Amino acid sequence: MTETTGEKNTTAAPAEPDGTAAAPLLKVRGLVRHFPITKGLLKRQVGAVQAVDGIDFDVHPGETLGVVGESGCGKSTMGRLITRLDEPTGGTIEFEGRDITHLSTGGMRPMRRDVQMIFQDPYGSLNPRHTIGGIVGTPFRLQGVEPEGGVKKEVQRLLELVGLSPEHYNRYPHEFSGGQRQRIGIARALALKPKLVVADEPVSALDVSIQAQVVNLMDDLQEELGLTYVIIAHDLSVIRHVSDRIAVMYLGKIVELADRSSLYEAPMHPYTKALLSAVPVPDPKRRTKRDRILLKGDVPSPINPPSGCRFRTRCWKATEVCATTEPPLVALRTGHQVACHHPENAPDAAAPDGAAGRTPEPTGKE
């Protein structure tokens, strides 16, 4: 998707009437998910895929947190963990101050009204044997909710809300395009009026023109319904348009977390800078003046990640300390956290090597 105009206004965390910061809707601390690797008839564990390996973040009511990174960095696994569609290996997940980390299926059932997910594949996420009315109406039946006017009337209202005709109620998924199917998935997620919606690559399977429609629809619904989003994507143009804050993930870790304007205007982590250099620029003059950073090598295996900083094997600023010591995620500016021993664009006092503001020439640069 090309760059989009009319970006969402970045807002600070909401405040209470007394001026204090509002409590986060979602609070994640030390979240870990390792998938065991077994061998032999006895299924002896011989290793683990470290999909998510200790991440911390908060999401405040009414905001949108964007999560970006290359394929395999753990974004989708993180989304399934915070919606409790997958069981964490370690860490804690709190929703509205309540620990939901290890709630049973029965314990999570009431929470499903407040936490919903929009899935990446608009084709695989809808049961082809059920009508659209049955798919969107399923949350009401599972939760034993009888909306005013009946389920059919409410489902037709939801279809109208996402830009579809109420007459589509008795149709089947194969009769719809990809964009229309994604709208059906959004309608299903909104059925019980959730407080938090996790959208996993909501537009990656759609044509460019349809992407813009779905993104704008999600923006409109957030304003109308007061939703809180966690949007997972690999397209930084989409994330820039919809997010208030952005978390950058690499190999199971959050390496940078900042508000949108700060991250796009002055990225601190070399990985973030490399990702931003790959975003398409429609202006030919700007494009020719921009430095393009080509990362060397492939993403290491999450089964055996590098010691210290996990990005060091592809980083042009790596030194000995990067191999021996894992950099913590720390705030170098207000609201701007980074996990790097040699951050870019950092205040002079925060630069470990005294090189703040000095950008070394990266290897593999066009």
PENORCOR-V202801 format. One record per residue. SS is DSSP state (H for helix, E for strand, - for the rest). OMEGA is omega as a letter, one per 30 degrees, with the letter a starting at -180 (NA if undefined). BURIAL is b if it has 24 or more other ideal C-beta (glycine too) atoms within 12 Angstrom, else e. Layout:
SS;OMEGA;BURIAL, SS;OMEGA;BURIAL
//
This chain:
-;l;b, -;a;e, -;a;b, -;l;b, -;l;e, -;a;e, -;l;e, -;l;b, -;l;e, -;a;b, -;l;e, -;l;e, -;a;b, -;a;e, E;l;e, -;a;e, -;a;e, -;l;e, -;l;e, -;a;e, E;l;e, -;l;e, -;l;e, -;l;b, -;a;b, E;l;b, E;a;b, E;l;b, E;l;e, E;a;b, E;a;b, E;l;b, E;l;b, E;l;b, E;a;b, E;l;e, E;a;e, E;a;e, E;l;e, -;a;e, -;a;e, -;l;e, -;l;e, E;a;e, E;a;e, E;l;e, E;l;e, E;l;e, E;a;b, E;a;b, E;l;b, E;a;b, E;l;b, E;a;b, E;l;b, E;l;b, E;l;b, E;l;b, E;a;b, -;a;b, -;l;b, -;a;b, -;l;b, E;l;b, E;l;b, E;l;b, E;a;b, E;l;b, -;l;b, -;l;b, -;l;e, -;a;b, -;l;b, -;a;b, H;a;b, H;l;b, H;l;b, H;l;b, H;l;b, H;l;b, H;a;b, H;l;b, -;l;b, -;l;b, -;l;b, -;a;b, -;l;b, -;l;b, -;l;b, E;a;e, E;a;b, E;l;b, E;l;b, E;l;b, E;a;b, -;l;e, -;a;e, E;l;e, E;a;e, -;a;b, -;a;b, -;l;e, -;l;e, -;l;e, H;l;e, H;l;e, H;a;e, H;a;b, H;l;e, H;a;e, H;a;b, H;l;b, H;a;e, -;a;b, E;a;b, E;a;b, E;l;b, E;a;b, -;a;b, -;a;b, -;a;e, -;l;b, -;a;e, -;a;e, -;l;b, -;l;b, -;a;e, -;a;e, -;a;e, -;l;e, E;l;b, H;l;b, H;l;b, H;a;b, H;a;b, H;a;b, H;a;b, H;l;b, H;l;b, H;a;b, H;a;e, H;a;e, H;a;e, -;a;e, -;l;e, -;a;e, -;l;e, -;a;e, -;l;e, -;a;e, H;a;b, H;a;e, H;a;e, H;l;b, H;l;b, H;l;b, H;l;b, H;l;b, H;l;b, H;a;e, H;a;b, -;l;b, -;l;b, -;a;b, -;l;e, H;l;e, H;l;e, H;a;b, H;a;b, H;l;e, -;a;b, E;a;e, H;a;b, H;a;e, H;a;e, -;l;b, -;a;e, H;l;b, H;l;b, H;l;b, H;l;b, H;l;b, H;l;b, H;l;b, H;l;b, H;l;b, H;l;b, H;a;b, H;a;b, H;a;b, -;a;b, -;l;b, -;a;b, -;l;b, -;a;b, E;l;b, E;l;b, E;a;b, E;a;b, E;l;b, -;a;b, -;a;b, -;a;b, -;a;b, -;a;b, -;l;b, -;a;e, H;a;e, H;l;e, H;l;b, H;a;b, H;a;b, H;a;b, H;l;b, H;l;b, H;l;b, H;a;b, H;l;b, H;a;b, H;a;e, H;l;b, H;l;b, H;a;e, H;a;e, H;a;b, -;a;e, -;l;b, E;a;b, E;l;b, E;a;b, E;a;b, E;a;b, -;l;b, -;a;b, -;a;b, H;l;b, H;l;b, H;a;b, H;a;b, H;a;b, H;a;b, H;a;b, -;l;b, -;l;b, E;a;b, E;l;b, E;l;b, E;a;b, E;l;b, E;l;b, -;l;b, -;a;b, E;l;b, E;a;b, E;l;b, E;a;b, E;a;b, E;l;b, E;a;b, H;a;b, H;a;e, H;a;b, H;a;b, H;a;b, H;a;e, -;l;b, -;a;b, -;a;b, -;l;b, H;l;b, H;l;b, H;l;b, H;l;b, H;l;b, H;a;b, H;l;b, H;a;b, -;a;b, -;l;b, -;l;e, -;a;e, -;a;e, -;a;e, H;a;e, H;l;e, H;a;e, H;a;e, H;a;e, H;a;e, -;l;e, -;l;e, -;a;e, E;l;b, -;a;e, -;l;b, -;l;e, -;a;e, -;l;e, -;l;b, -;l;b, -;l;e, -;l;b, -;a;e, -;a;e, -;l;b, -;l;b, -;l;e, -;l;b, -;a;b, -;a;b, -;a;b, H;a;b, H;a;b, H;a;b, -;l;b, -;a;b, -;a;b, -;l;b, -;a;e, H;a;e, H;l;e, H;a;b, H;a;e, H;a;e, -;l;e, -;a;b, -;l;b, -;l;e, -;a;b, E;l;e, E;l;e, E;l;b, E;l;b, -;l;e, -;a;b, E;a;b, E;l;b, E;l;b, -;a;b, -;l;b, -;a;b, -;a;b, -;l;b, -;l;b, -;a;b, -;l;b, -;a;e, H;a;e, H;a;e, H;a;b, -;a;e, -;a;b, -;a;e, -;a;e, -;l;e, -;l;e, -;l;e, -;a;e, -;l;b, -;a;e, -;a;e, -;l;b, -;a;e, -;a;e, E;a;e, -;NA;e
//
